[in-house]
């Protein structure tokens, strides 16, 4: 799927990328806010340490790539 600048769905997919970026950089709160804006639900997100934060950043990035290329 080509991302369209004016599409709500493209915005949501872009927010997945932003979420993964901020989680990977260490800004958990901002990353979770972008995840919420994306409209995608991940079960039982628990971020207590760096390993969990990076795990979820990778999972969210995988979802972004899957949706972007769908």
DSSP file (Angstrom, degrees, kcal/mol; ACC not computed):
  #  RESIDUE AA STRUCTURE BP1 BP2  ACC     N-H-->O    O-->H-N    N-H-->O    O-->H-N    TCO  KAPPA ALPHA  PHI   PSI    X-CA   Y-CA   Z-CA
    1    1 A X              0   0    0      0, 0.0     2,-0.4     0, 0.0    69,-0.1   0.000 360.0 360.0 360.0 126.4    0.0    0.0    0.0
    2    2 A X        -     0   0    0     68,-0.1     2,-0.4    67,-0.1     8,-0.1  -0.668 360.0-118.0 -78.3 131.8    1.4    3.4   -1.0
    3    3 A X        -     0   0    0     -2,-0.4     2,-0.5     7,-0.1    -1,-0.1  -0.575  25.9-151.6 -75.4 127.9    1.0    5.8    1.9
    4    4 A X    >   -     0   0    0     -2,-0.4     3,-1.5     1,-0.1     6,-0.2  -0.871  11.5-140.3-103.7 129.7   -1.2    8.7    1.0
    5    5 A X  T 3  S+     0   0    0     -2,-0.5    -1,-0.1     1,-0.3    -2,-0.0   0.777 101.9  43.6 -59.0 -30.2   -0.6   12.0    2.8
    6    6 A X  T 3  S+     0   0    0      4,-0.0     2,-0.4    -3,-0.0    -1,-0.3   0.361  90.0 108.1-100.1   5.4   -4.3   12.8    3.2
    7    7 A X    <>  -     0   0    0     -3,-1.5     4,-1.8     1,-0.1     5,-0.1  -0.675  59.2-150.3 -90.2 134.1   -5.4    9.3    4.3
    8    8 A X  H  > S+     0   0    0     -2,-0.4     4,-2.2     2,-0.2     5,-0.2   0.890 102.1  53.5 -64.5 -39.7   -6.5    8.6    7.8
    9    9 A X  H  > S+     0   0    0      1,-0.2     4,-2.2     2,-0.2    -1,-0.2   0.894 107.1  50.9 -64.1 -39.2   -5.4    5.0    7.4
   10   10 A X  H  > S+     0   0    0      2,-0.2     4,-2.7     1,-0.2    -1,-0.2   0.886 108.3  53.1 -64.2 -38.5   -1.9    6.2    6.3
   11   11 A X  H  X S+     0   0    0     -4,-1.8     4,-2.1     2,-0.2    -2,-0.2   0.917 108.9  49.2 -60.4 -43.6   -1.8    8.5    9.4
   12   12 A X  H  X S+     0   0    0     -4,-2.2     4,-1.1     2,-0.2    -2,-0.2   0.898 111.8  47.9 -65.1 -40.1   -2.5    5.5   11.6
   13   13 A X  H  X S+     0   0    0     -4,-2.2     4,-1.4     1,-0.2     3,-0.4   0.903 110.8  51.8 -66.8 -40.6    0.2    3.5   10.0
   14   14 A X  H  X S+     0   0    0     -4,-2.7     4,-2.4     1,-0.2    -2,-0.2   0.855 103.9  57.9 -62.3 -35.2    2.6    6.4   10.3
   15   15 A X  H  X S+     0   0    0     -4,-2.1     4,-2.4     1,-0.2    -1,-0.2   0.811 100.3  57.6 -66.9 -28.8    1.7    6.6   14.0
   16   16 A X  H  X S+     0   0    0     -4,-1.1     4,-2.4    -3,-0.4    -1,-0.2   0.930 107.9  47.1 -63.2 -44.1    2.9    3.0   14.4
   17   17 A X  H  X S+     0   0    0     -4,-1.4     4,-2.6     1,-0.2    -2,-0.2   0.934 112.4  48.9 -61.9 -46.1    6.3    4.0   13.0
   18   18 A X  H  X S+     0   0    0     -4,-2.4     4,-2.7     1,-0.2     5,-0.2   0.891 109.8  53.0 -61.2 -39.5    6.4    7.0   15.3
   19   19 A X  H  X S+     0   0    0     -4,-2.4     4,-2.4     2,-0.2    -1,-0.2   0.941 110.7  45.9 -60.6 -48.4    5.5    4.7   18.3
   20   20 A X  H  X S+     0   0    0     -4,-2.4     4,-2.5     1,-0.2    -2,-0.2   0.903 112.6  52.2 -61.9 -41.3    8.3    2.3   17.5
   21   21 A X  H  X S+     0   0    0     -4,-2.6     4,-1.9     1,-0.2    -2,-0.2   0.944 112.0  43.6 -60.4 -50.3   10.7    5.2   17.1
   22   22 A X  H  X>S+     0   0    0     -4,-2.7     5,-2.4     1,-0.2     4,-0.8   0.875 113.6  51.2 -68.1 -36.1    9.9    6.8   20.4
   23   23 A X  H ><5S+     0   0    0     -4,-2.4     3,-0.9    -5,-0.2    -1,-0.2   0.936 110.9  48.8 -63.5 -44.0    9.9    3.5   22.2
   24   24 A X  H 3<5S+     0   0    0     -4,-2.5    -2,-0.2     1,-0.2    -1,-0.2   0.846 109.8  52.4 -64.9 -32.8   13.3    2.6   20.8
   25   25 A X  H 3<5S-     0   0    0     -4,-1.9    -1,-0.2    -5,-0.2    -2,-0.2   0.618 123.2-104.0 -79.0 -12.4   14.7    6.0   21.7
   26   26 A X  T <<5S+     0   0    0     -3,-0.9     2,-1.3    -4,-0.8    -3,-0.2   0.460  83.3 124.6 106.8   1.5   13.5    5.6   25.3
   27   27 A X     >< +     0   0    0     -5,-2.4     4,-2.4     1,-0.2     5,-0.2  -0.666  28.3 169.5 -96.2  80.9   10.5    7.8   25.4
   28   28 A X  H  > S+     0   0    0     -2,-1.3     4,-2.5     1,-0.2     5,-0.2   0.901  72.2  51.3 -61.2 -46.1    7.9    5.3   26.6
   29   29 A X  H  > S+     0   0    0      1,-0.2     4,-1.8     2,-0.2    -1,-0.2   0.926 113.4  44.0 -60.8 -46.7    5.1    7.7   27.3
   30   30 A X  H  > S+     0   0    0      1,-0.2     4,-2.2     2,-0.2    -1,-0.2   0.901 112.7  53.3 -65.5 -41.0    5.3    9.4   23.9
   31   31 A X  H  X S+     0   0    0     -4,-2.4     4,-1.9     1,-0.2    -2,-0.2   0.897 109.6  47.5 -60.9 -41.7    5.6    6.0   22.2
   32   32 A X  H  X S+     0   0    0     -4,-2.5     4,-2.1     2,-0.2    -1,-0.2   0.823 108.5  55.7 -71.4 -30.3    2.5    4.7   23.9
   33   33 A X  H  X S+     0   0    0     -4,-1.8     4,-2.1    -5,-0.2    -2,-0.2   0.924 109.4  45.9 -65.8 -43.5    0.6    7.9   22.9
   34   34 A X  H  X S+     0   0    0     -4,-2.2     4,-1.4     2,-0.2    -2,-0.2   0.872 110.3  54.3 -66.8 -35.3    1.4    7.3   19.3
   35   35 A X  H  X>S+     0   0    0     -4,-1.9     4,-0.6     1,-0.2     5,-0.6   0.914 108.2  49.6 -62.7 -41.5    0.4    3.7   19.6
   36   36 A X  H ><5S+     0   0    0     -4,-2.1     3,-1.0     1,-0.2    -2,-0.2   0.904 109.5  51.5 -62.6 -41.9   -2.9    4.8   21.0
   37   37 A X  H 3<5S+     0   0    0     -4,-2.1    -1,-0.2     1,-0.2    -2,-0.2   0.752  99.4  66.1 -66.2 -24.2   -3.4    7.2   18.1
   38   38 A X  H 3<5S-     0   0    0     -4,-1.4    -1,-0.2    -3,-0.2    -2,-0.2   0.739  98.7-136.2 -71.9 -21.3   -2.6    4.4   15.6
   39   39 A X  T <<5 +     0   0    0     -3,-1.0     2,-0.3    -4,-0.6    -3,-0.1   0.463  61.3 128.3  80.2  -0.5   -5.8    2.6   16.6
   40   40 A X      < -     0   0    0     -5,-0.6     2,-0.5   -28,-0.2    -1,-0.3  -0.699  48.9-145.3 -90.6 141.9   -4.0   -0.7   16.7
   41   41 A X        -     0   0    0     -2,-0.3     2,-0.4    -3,-0.1    -5,-0.0  -0.917  13.0-172.2-111.7 130.3   -4.3   -2.9   19.8
   42   42 A X    >   -     0   0    0     -2,-0.5     3,-0.6     3,-0.0     2,-0.2  -0.975  30.7-115.7-116.1 133.7   -1.6   -5.1   21.2
   43   43 A X  T 3  S-     0   0    0     -2,-0.4    -2,-0.0     1,-0.2     0, 0.0  -0.478  82.0  -8.6 -74.2 134.9   -2.5   -7.4   24.1
   44   44 A X  T 3  S-     0   0    0     -2,-0.2     2,-0.6     1,-0.2    -1,-0.2   0.864  70.5-169.8  54.0  52.3   -0.9   -6.9   27.5
   45   45 A X    <   +     0   0    0     -3,-0.6     2,-0.5     2,-0.0    -1,-0.2  -0.640  11.0 173.9 -73.7 118.7    1.7   -4.3   26.7
   46   46 A X        -     0   0    0     -2,-0.6     2,-0.6     6,-0.1    10,-0.1  -0.982  10.6-177.2-130.2 118.1    3.9   -4.1   29.8
   47   47 A X        +     0   0    0     -2,-0.5     3,-0.1     1,-0.1    -2,-0.0  -0.877  25.6 140.5-122.8  98.9    7.0   -2.0   29.8
   48   48 A X        +     0   0    0     -2,-0.6     2,-0.3     1,-0.1    -1,-0.1   0.582  69.3  15.9-109.8 -17.3    9.0   -2.2   33.0
   49   49 A X  S  > S-     0   0    0      1,-0.1     4,-2.1     0, 0.0     5,-0.1  -0.898  85.2 -90.9-149.9 176.6   12.5   -2.2   31.6
   50   50 A X  H  > S+     0   0    0     -2,-0.3     4,-2.6     1,-0.2     5,-0.2   0.866 119.3  56.3 -63.3 -38.5   14.6   -1.5   28.6
   51   51 A X  H  > S+     0   0    0      1,-0.2     4,-2.1     2,-0.2    -1,-0.2   0.924 110.3  44.4 -61.3 -45.1   14.4   -5.1   27.2
   52   52 A X  H  > S+     0   0    0      2,-0.2     4,-2.4     1,-0.2    -1,-0.2   0.888 112.2  53.2 -66.2 -38.8   10.6   -4.9   27.2
   53   53 A X  H  X S+     0   0    0     -4,-2.1     4,-1.9     1,-0.2    -2,-0.2   0.923 112.4  43.8 -62.4 -45.3   10.6   -1.5   25.7
   54   54 A X  H  X S+     0   0    0     -4,-2.6     4,-2.1     2,-0.2    -1,-0.2   0.853 110.7  56.0 -69.8 -34.9   12.8   -2.6   22.8
   55   55 A X  H  X S+     0   0    0     -4,-2.1     4,-2.2    -5,-0.2    -2,-0.2   0.946 111.1  43.4 -59.2 -48.9   10.8   -5.8   22.4
   56   56 A X  H  X S+     0   0    0     -4,-2.4     4,-2.6     1,-0.2     5,-0.2   0.853 109.7  56.6 -69.4 -33.7    7.6   -3.8   21.9
   57   57 A X  H  X S+     0   0    0     -4,-1.9     4,-2.2    -5,-0.2    -1,-0.2   0.919 110.3  45.6 -60.7 -42.0    9.3   -1.3   19.6
   58   58 A X  H  X S+     0   0    0     -4,-2.1     4,-2.4     2,-0.2    -2,-0.2   0.903 112.0  50.4 -68.3 -41.6   10.3   -4.2   17.4
   59   59 A X  H  X S+     0   0    0     -4,-2.2     4,-1.9     2,-0.2    -2,-0.2   0.917 112.7  46.8 -62.2 -43.1    6.9   -5.8   17.5
   60   60 A X  H  X S+     0   0    0     -4,-2.6     4,-2.3     1,-0.2    -1,-0.2   0.894 111.1  51.6 -67.3 -40.0    5.2   -2.5   16.6
   61   61 A X  H  X S+     0   0    0     -4,-2.2     4,-2.5    -5,-0.2    -1,-0.2   0.891 107.3  53.5 -64.0 -38.6    7.8   -1.9   13.8
   62   62 A X  H  X S+     0   0    0     -4,-2.4     4,-2.3     2,-0.2    -1,-0.2   0.908 109.3  48.6 -59.7 -42.3    7.0   -5.3   12.4
   63   63 A X  H  X S+     0   0    0     -4,-1.9     4,-2.4     2,-0.2     5,-0.2   0.899 110.1  52.2 -64.8 -40.9    3.3   -4.4   12.3
   64   64 A X  H  X S+     0   0    0     -4,-2.3     4,-2.7     2,-0.2    -2,-0.2   0.939 110.9  46.5 -59.1 -48.8    4.1   -1.1   10.6
   65   65 A X  H  X S+     0   0    0     -4,-2.5     4,-1.8     1,-0.2    -2,-0.2   0.902 111.6  51.8 -63.1 -41.4    6.1   -2.9    7.9
   66   66 A X  H  < S+     0   0    0     -4,-2.3     4,-0.2     1,-0.2    -1,-0.2   0.929 115.2  41.2 -60.8 -46.0    3.4   -5.5    7.4
   67   67 A X  H >< S+     0   0    0     -4,-2.4     3,-0.8     1,-0.2    -2,-0.2   0.857 111.6  55.4 -72.4 -35.6    0.7   -2.9    6.9
   68   68 A X  H 3< S+     0   0    0     -4,-2.7    -1,-0.2     1,-0.2    -2,-0.2   0.870 113.8  40.4 -65.5 -36.6    2.9   -0.6    4.8
   69   69 A X  T 3<        0   0    0     -4,-1.8    -1,-0.2    -5,-0.2    -2,-0.2   0.347 360.0 360.0 -95.8   6.6    3.6   -3.3    2.3
   70   70 A X    <         0   0    0     -3,-0.8    -1,-0.2    -4,-0.2    -2,-0.1   0.484 360.0 360.0 -77.8 360.0    0.1   -4.8    2.3
